[in-house]
């Protein structure tokens, strides 16, 4: 994979590739190497995944890697809409089942499920996430700078919760239309459940994959702006081991 730029901003490592395909392949290879290294010293690896079209290439790369022992991996996801029926195409659990989990068969798949009410969903996932340390987080960055569904109005770098219900801001909901997940703005749910920023930052190794011209403002703000909840992903610059993988389109304003 031809890397066009490699740099560091505070503690955030940045790798820029000429194409989206190269970016995704590189991120998948690095994540697989990290999994292998972790497995040399522990029985089970725990990974949180983002669900979005921006993650397609890295997920495909992980599926294609036959050296990963998924029977020793427990998987989670980081956010989910409130109120969509089970199995709905737009549910993030559906996306990850289709693009990754159903193909690689992890040891344990833990999905956010609000069918028994929000309180039950929050308590169940808080317990599951807290059972042991999170080893790896594979995440993206939204057009508004969010990580998971921690949009600027609700982002809290010192959030006391592990998972919480949030109202989605307009920019976040519009991105779901831009990504082709919903036909119109009004079809996008107004609320969701999300892992909080401290929960995501608790992962030991973060692989952040952000392609495409629609993300260029967000990438610019992460790399050159202040560390602020106005761009929630800017906090990644304080993580001890986070790498941002991006392409020329997304990096074009830096």
C-alpha positions in Angstrom: 0.0 0.0 0.0 1.5 3.3 -1.1 1.4 5.8 1.7 1.6 9.4 0.6 2.0 11.1 4.0 2.8 9.9 7.5 2.8 12.4 10.3 1.8 12.8 14.0 -0.3 15.5 15.7 0.1 15.4 19.5 -0.3 11.6 20.1 -2.4 10.9 17.0 -0.6 9.1 14.3 -1.8 10.0 10.8 -1.4 8.0 7.6 -2.7 9.3 4.3 -3.1 7.1 1.2 -3.7 8.1 -2.4 -6.9 5.9 -2.6 -9.6 4.7 -0.4 -8.9 1.1 -1.3 -5.2 1.4 -0.2 -6.3 3.1 3.0 -8.7 0.4 3.9 -6.3 -2.4 3.1 -3.6 -0.8 5.3 -5.9 -0.3 8.2 -7.1 -3.9 8.0 -3.5 -5.2 7.8 -2.5 -3.1 10.8 -5.5 -4.2 12.9 -4.9 -7.8 12.0 -1.3 -7.5 13.1 -2.4 -5.9 16.4 -4.9 -8.8 16.9 -2.1 -11.3 16.4 0.2 -9.6 18.8 -2.5 -9.4 21.5 -3.3 -13.1 21.0 0.2 -14.0 21.8 -0.3 -12.8 25.3 -4.0 -13.4 26.1 -6.8 -15.8 25.3 -9.6 -13.5 24.2 -9.4 -10.2 22.3 -12.3 -7.7 22.7 -13.1 -5.4 19.8 -15.6 -2.6 19.2 -16.6 -1.8 15.6 -18.2 1.2 14.0 -20.9 0.5 11.4 -20.9 2.9 8.4 -20.1 2.8 4.7 -16.8 4.5 5.5 -15.7 1.2 7.1 -16.5 -1.0 4.1 -12.9 -1.4 3.0 -11.4 -2.2 6.4 -14.2 -4.7 7.2 -13.6 -6.4 3.8 -9.9 -6.6 4.6 -10.5 -8.2 7.9 -12.9 -10.8 6.3 -10.4 -11.6 3.7 -7.6 -12.2 6.2 -7.7 -15.9 6.9 -5.0 -15.7 9.6 -7.3 -14.1 12.2 -8.7 -16.6 14.8 -12.2 -15.2 15.3 -13.0 -18.0 17.7 -10.9 -16.0 20.2 -12.6 -12.6 19.6 -15.6 -11.0 21.3 -17.1 -8.2 19.3 -19.3 -5.2 20.1 -20.6 -2.2 18.3 -20.7 1.5 19.3 -24.1 2.9 18.6 -27.6 2.0 17.5 -30.8 3.9 16.5 -33.7 3.8 19.0 -36.9 2.3 17.8 -36.0 0.7 14.5 -37.5 -2.9 14.2 -35.1 -5.8 14.7 -33.4 -6.7 11.5 -34.1 -3.4 9.8 -31.6 -2.7 7.1 -30.6 0.6 8.6 -29.8 -0.9 12.0 -26.0 -0.9 12.7 -26.3 -4.4 14.1 -27.7 -5.5 10.7 -24.8 -3.7 8.8 -22.1 -5.4 10.9 -23.8 -8.8 10.8 -23.8 -8.6 7.0 -20.4 -7.0 6.5 -18.4 -8.9 9.1 -19.9 -11.0 11.9 -22.0 -13.4 9.9 -18.9 -14.1 7.7 -16.2 -14.5 10.3 -18.2 -16.0 13.2 -16.6 -14.4 16.3 -16.6 -16.2 19.6 -19.3 -13.8 21.0 -21.3 -11.1 19.3 -22.9 -8.6 21.7 -25.4 -6.3 20.0 -27.2 -3.2 21.4 -30.8 -4.2 21.7 -33.6 -1.9 22.9 -36.5 -4.3 22.3 -37.0 -4.6 26.1 -36.7 -0.9 26.7 -34.0 1.6 27.0 -33.1 1.0 30.6 -32.6 -2.7 30.0 -30.5 -2.0 26.9 -28.3 0.5 28.7 -27.7 -1.8 31.7 -27.0 -4.8 29.6 -24.5 -3.1 27.4 -22.8 -1.3 30.3 -22.3 -4.7 31.9 -21.0 -6.4 28.8 -18.5 -3.6 28.0 -17.3 -3.5 31.6 -16.6 -7.3 31.9 -13.0 -6.8 30.8 -10.8 -4.2 29.1 -11.5 -3.3 25.5 -8.5 -4.2 23.4 -9.3 -2.6 20.0 -11.7 0.0 18.7 -12.3 0.3 14.9 -14.0 3.6 14.4 -14.7 6.4 11.9 -15.4 10.1 12.2 -18.6 11.8 11.1 -19.0 14.8 8.9 -19.7 16.8 12.0 -16.7 15.4 13.8 -18.6 12.9 15.9 -17.2 9.6 17.1 -20.0 7.0 17.5 -23.1 9.2 18.0 -21.3 11.7 20.3 -22.4 14.7 18.2 -21.0 18.1 19.3 -24.1 19.1 21.3 -23.9 15.9 23.5 -20.2 15.1 23.4 -18.5 15.0 26.8 -14.8 14.1 27.2 -15.4 13.3 30.9 -18.7 11.5 30.5 -19.5 9.4 33.6 -21.6 7.0 31.5 -20.5 4.0 29.4 -23.5 4.2 27.1 -26.3 6.8 26.9 -29.3 7.8 24.8 -28.8 10.9 22.7 -30.7 13.2 20.3 -29.0 13.3 16.9 -28.1 16.7 15.5 -29.2 17.7 12.0 -25.7 17.4 10.5 -25.5 13.8 11.8 -29.0 12.9 10.4 -28.2 14.5 7.1 -25.0 12.4 6.8 -27.1 9.2 7.0 -28.9 10.4 3.9 -25.7 11.4 2.2 -24.3 7.9 3.0 -27.4 6.3 1.3 -28.7 4.7 4.5 -32.0 6.6 4.5 -33.9 8.1 1.5 -34.8 11.4 3.2 -33.9 13.4 6.3 -37.2 12.8 7.9 -36.7 9.1 7.6 -33.6 9.2 9.9 -34.4 8.5 13.6 -34.0 11.4 15.9 -32.5 9.4 18.8 -30.0 6.7 19.3 -27.9 4.9 21.9 -24.1 5.5 21.9 -21.1 4.4 23.7 -19.6 7.5 25.3 -16.3 9.1 24.5 -14.5 7.8 27.6 -15.8 4.3 26.8 -14.3 4.5 23.3 -11.1 6.1 24.5 -10.7 3.2 27.0 -9.7 0.9 24.2 -6.0 0.1 24.2 -5.6 0.4 20.4 -7.7 2.6 18.1 -7.9 2.3 14.3 -9.7 5.3 12.9 -10.7 5.0 9.2 -11.9 8.2 7.5 -12.2 8.3 3.7 -13.9 10.6 1.2 -14.4 14.3 0.3 -17.4 14.6 2.6 -15.1 14.1 5.6 -12.5 16.8 4.6 -13.8 19.4 7.0 -13.9 17.0 9.9 -10.3 15.7 9.2 -9.0 19.3 8.9 -10.6 20.1 12.3 -9.2 17.0 13.9 -5.7 17.5 12.6 -5.3 21.3 12.8 -8.0 22.6 15.2 -8.4 22.8 18.9 -9.2 19.8 21.1 -12.8 20.6 21.8 -16.3 19.0 21.9 -17.1 21.2 18.9 -15.2 18.5 17.0 -15.5 15.5 19.3 -13.0 13.4 17.3 -10.3 15.9 18.2 -9.9 14.0 21.5 -8.2 11.2 19.6 -5.1 13.3 19.7 -4.8 12.5 23.4 -5.1 8.7 23.0 -1.9 6.8 23.7 -2.3 4.6 20.6 -4.6 5.8 17.9 -3.9 5.9 14.2 -6.0 7.9 11.7 -6.1 6.3 8.3 -7.4 8.6 5.6 -7.3 9.2 1.8 -6.3 12.1 -0.4 -9.9 13.3 -0.7 -10.5 13.5 3.0 -7.1 15.1 3.7 -7.4 17.7 1.0 -7.9 20.7 3.3 -5.1 20.0 5.7 
